[in-house]
Amino acid sequence: MTGYRAIPELLEEYMQDHDGAGLWVTVPEFRTFFAMDVYASPAIAGFFRRLYQGPFFTCPYRVARIEKLIVTTPHTRTIKRYYITRRPGPRDKRGTRPADARSNTHQ
């Protein structure tokens, strides 16, 4: 990924352009959106796999699921698609999220 260190920022831009909700993304779709060449595919797929395996602290998104698709046009091949969602916010020591803590008023 040495030549494509901007992939986390590109992913944030991609998600914001697509309403930021959970969505399925394939590497060819991602490459086409940013007009990247085919040589970027391994770096993109590797980054998505890394988001699936665990949190990447500079990226607010995670890959919740990976599915394999069989595409038959123009020739038969297998493509992976990645379900990308926003990571939940941090929790405080009581186990609640900061937004939840503000809504609870102690009387």
C-alpha positions in Angstrom: 0.0 0.0 0.0 3.0 2.3 -0.2 1.7 4.1 -3.3 -1.9 4.4 -2.1 -1.7 5.8 1.4 -4.7 8.0 0.6 -7.2 5.0 0.5 -8.6 5.8 4.0 -9.4 9.4 2.9 -10.8 8.2 -0.5 -13.0 5.7 1.4 -14.4 8.6 3.6 -15.1 10.6 0.4 -16.7 7.7 -1.3 -19.0 7.0 1.7 -20.0 10.6 2.1 -20.9 10.8 -1.6 -23.1 7.7 -1.1 -24.9 9.0 2.0 -22.5 7.4 4.4 -24.9 4.5 5.3 -23.9 0.9 5.0 -23.4 -0.1 1.4 -21.9 -2.9 -0.7 -18.7 -1.9 -2.6 -16.6 -3.8 -5.0 -13.0 -2.9 -5.8 -13.8 -2.2 -9.5 -16.6 0.2 -8.4 -14.2 2.0 -6.0 -11.5 2.2 -8.7 -13.9 3.5 -11.3 -15.3 6.2 -9.0 -11.8 7.7 -8.4 -10.5 6.9 -12.0 -7.7 4.7 -10.6 -5.8 2.2 -12.7 -6.1 -1.5 -12.4 -2.7 -1.7 -10.5 -4.4 -0.1 -7.4 -6.8 -3.1 -7.0 -4.5 -5.2 -4.7 -4.0 -2.2 -2.4 -7.7 -1.4 -2.2 -8.6 -5.0 -1.6 -5.9 -5.3 1.1 -7.2 -2.2 2.8 -10.8 -3.5 2.8 -9.5 -6.9 4.2 -7.7 -5.0 6.9 -10.9 -3.2 7.8 -12.6 -6.5 8.0 -10.0 -8.1 10.3 -10.0 -5.3 12.9 -10.3 -1.5 13.4 -8.0 0.8 11.5 -7.9 3.8 13.8 -7.5 6.5 11.2 -10.6 5.3 9.3 -14.1 5.7 10.8 -15.5 2.8 8.7 -15.3 -0.9 9.0 -16.1 -3.8 6.7 -18.9 -5.8 8.3 -19.1 -8.6 5.7 -17.4 -9.9 2.6 -19.2 -11.9 -0.1 -18.0 -13.6 -3.2 -19.9 -13.0 -6.4 -19.5 -15.0 -9.6 -19.6 -12.7 -12.7 -20.1 -14.3 -16.1 -19.7 -11.3 -18.4 -17.4 -10.8 -20.3 -15.8 -14.0 -18.8 -16.4 -16.0 -15.7 -14.6 -14.7 -12.6 -15.1 -14.3 -8.9 -15.4 -10.8 -7.4 -15.6 -9.9 -3.7 -17.9 -7.3 -2.5 -17.5 -5.6 0.9 -20.3 -4.3 3.1 -18.9 -1.1 4.6 -20.5 0.6 7.6 -19.5 3.4 10.0 -17.8 2.2 13.1 -19.7 2.8 16.4 -18.4 5.7 18.4 -16.2 5.2 21.5 -17.7 4.2 24.8 -16.9 5.8 28.1 -15.9 3.9 31.3 -19.6 3.3 32.2 -20.2 1.5 28.9 -22.4 4.1 27.3 -21.7 6.2 24.2 -21.2 9.9 24.7 -24.5 10.8 23.0 -26.3 8.4 25.3 -24.6 9.9 28.4 -25.8 13.4 27.5 -29.4 12.2 27.1 -29.5 10.6 30.6 -30.1 13.3 33.1 -29.5 12.6 36.8 -32.1 14.1 39.1 
